[in-house]
Amino acid sequence: MKILHIEDNKTDAMLVQSLLKHANVDFEYFLADTEVVFTDILKRHPIDLILSDYHLPGFSGSEALHITRNLYPEIPFVFVSGTMGEDAAIESLLEGATDYVLKNKLERLVPAVYRAYREAQQQIARGRAESELLKLSQAVNQSTGSVVITDTDGKMMYVNPKTVQLSGYRQDELIGQSPDLFIAAGTGNFTFSSLWPQVLSGKEWKGEVLSKKKNGELYWESATISAIHNEQGKVTNYLMTMEDVSERKRLTDELIKAKEKAEESDRLKTAFLHNISHEIRTPINAIVGFAEFLNEPEFSPEKRRHFAEVIIRNSNQLLGIINDLVSIATIESGQEKVLEHPLSLNVVMQFIYHQFQLKAQEKQLQLNIVTPDTPGSDSIVSDEIKLRQILSNLVSNAFKFTQKGQIDFGYHIDHNVVEFFVKDTGIGIPAEFQEEIFKRFRQVETNATRLYGGSGLGLSISKAYVELLGGKMWLTSSLGEGSTFYFNVPLKTAGAKTVPNTEMNTTQINIINGHKTVLIAEDEDANFMLLTILLKSLKLKFIRANNGFEAVDAIRSQQIDMVLMDIKMPGMDGYEATRQIRVLKPFLPIIAQTAYTTDADKAKAMSSGCNDFISKPFKQSMILSVVNKHLYPS
Ligand code: ADP
């Protein structure tokens, strides 16, 4: 105990020290006889107790008390004086002194010192506890989580502001209630009250609870419940802390869904690869097998014609699959473009009809076009190629899954949309698959799908196209009776523009035979040969370049009337060769002929300087038409 003694009388100072020593008080002693010394010691040492004479020359005990109370109100201050009367002593107590000992009763000194010191220590401890409590209560009040304290009956005694804010109840509506008030109906038999026994046995409970606000809104809380014990170990209260985890739970749920979707998509892609490899191998097997037989002399010309038909059929099937794959890739990469122009709906219907007429005869199914009864313009603005592809996919499916009856397709115009439909009397689609089949690589597991194969891509491509055109696709179907697929596109009219008859372009070709020279830039022997055979009727002279360099050289050294330019060639590709030839011959017709078939590929070829574009595999009618058009422009 550091004791500061204010005393001018040396004898009295020694007396006090010896009394304390005799009583075995463990102390360090500081003596001050003037105000200057007193305040200096007070400021420099952590004094535990002050003993003070009442009257000093030039300085008084009252002044010392005053200074002390101002600077360090917690230090106990005990007067030890011979001259102090009882009245002054009482007065000093009122001014803040802790005690007084009159010099004629010095036997009271040690007990007074001990008591003053003990009380001061207790006061300090109390102060600390109070400030701790204040901090705690501020923390709980400002906590971002709910804090609820209940009595041992589980009735709420304290709720922090966050609980009030989150639950939407007023504080007075909560106090005295059970926290079960928060539990949302539909959380099963769960109640907080059922947890008290478990918590009582010393276990903490943690869990997630679906809670309900006063306004009925639901939210997820992560709750912890524990018991509060007193010093004797008896449970006095329950403490519940809760945190709103709705957002976290939503994010977690989203992540789980995304993960499941990724896994599902991974699984589907693997299944797709197996499927597609089978789909590709099957026609290739037929193509390779029958192509070998074509060379066998023992087969009659008729048999060989039949083999050639098989090869063509299988090649077309293969091409269909490859086209589907390219479409999916283009759609997925967001590169699929809509090319809108005026078109005639009836021409589109006719096109589809002709495409499937033979099939209908083969399968002995009726095929009908259904168009609006009321006559009106059938001219709209849309992407004709895509419309044809969608209808063709739907009608092809209708044939695939219908064994008897009829297939009707057509459209009607309703306010501002054109609604198309394809209706069959086939096997139908179970309700649970009616959404699934629009997803990529999805098929209904039926004998028909197994029998006819298919990649499971047609509908997802069609749906994506419809959406690109600004419409929707849906279906109605009943098992065993048939299905109707619908889709619509916005009705945009062409105004006064005329609708080109696109069918004419490819079917009616006016071939003029001449003696022009065509440079074929092509690195594959087979493709070069095929082109010369396909164009035989035009009686052209052909020069071959095996790559871009040779093509540019040929243009420099020879008289050439047209170039058929392959794009992918070793050394210099077709794009670069075209660019260089364009510098030499600005008006020479250059036609890209390539197995790159997307709109982006076409655009790239055109921007390199090509005049036109034909995609592999070639259709003879198409290639004749394009070559003729550019060699003999009308
Ligand atoms: P694919 O026909 O190549 O398998 P699609 O995406 O065109 O792929 O069709 C997916 C699946 O939807 C088909 O495999 C089939 O199970 C079902 N489906 C489509 N159209 C019909 C239809 N008209 N009748 C019955 N089932 C159909």
Boltz pocket constraint, residues with backbone or C-beta under 6 A from the ligand:
constraints:
  - pocket:
      binder: B
      contacts: [[A, 393], [A, 394], [A, 397], [A, 398], [A, 401], [A, 424], [A, 426], [A, 427], [A, 428], [A, 429], [A, 437], [A, 439], [A, 442], [A, 443], [A, 444], [A, 445], [A, 446], [A, 449], [A, 453], [A, 454], [A, 455], [A, 456], [A, 457], [A, 458], [A, 459], [A, 460], [A, 483]]
      max_distance: 6.0
